[in-house]
Amino acid sequence: MIYLRRSGDHARMQVRDALCHVLHDGMIVENGPSHKVIANPQHFYTRLLIDAS
């Protein structure tokens, strides 16, 4: 089962989700504990999404 969710509310995502997966062009480009991905994004697309929110 695959469940995709788009969220602009990163604070809520951190509380609700243990893991975060960032998809770009149909591929997972970054994943891990949501608080770590949001606090220290490694991929340019993750940074772009966080900066845009």
C-alpha positions in Angstrom: 0.0 0.0 0.0 1.3 3.4 -0.9 0.1 6.6 0.8 1.1 9.9 -0.5 0.4 13.2 1.3 1.4 16.7 0.5 1.7 19.0 3.4 2.7 22.6 3.7 2.3 22.4 7.5 5.7 21.1 8.5 5.1 21.5 12.3 2.1 19.2 12.0 4.0 16.7 9.9 6.8 16.5 12.5 4.3 15.6 15.2 2.2 13.1 13.2 4.8 11.3 11.0 7.8 9.3 12.1 9.2 9.2 8.6 9.3 11.7 5.8 9.9 10.9 2.1 10.5 13.6 -0.4 9.6 12.7 -4.0 10.9 14.6 -7.1 10.1 13.5 -10.6 8.7 10.3 -9.3 11.7 9.2 -7.3 12.4 9.4 -3.6 15.3 11.9 -3.3 15.4 12.1 0.5 13.9 10.2 3.4 14.3 9.8 7.1 12.8 11.0 10.4 10.8 14.1 9.5 12.4 16.3 12.1 15.9 15.5 10.7 14.8 16.0 7.1 13.2 19.3 7.8 16.0 20.6 10.1 18.8 19.5 7.8 17.7 18.9 4.2 20.4 17.3 2.0 18.7 17.5 -1.4 18.2 20.7 -3.3 14.5 19.9 -3.9 13.8 19.4 -0.2 15.4 22.7 0.5 13.3 24.3 -2.2 10.1 22.9 -0.7 10.9 24.0 2.8 11.9 27.5 1.6 8.7 27.8 -0.3 6.5 27.0 2.7 
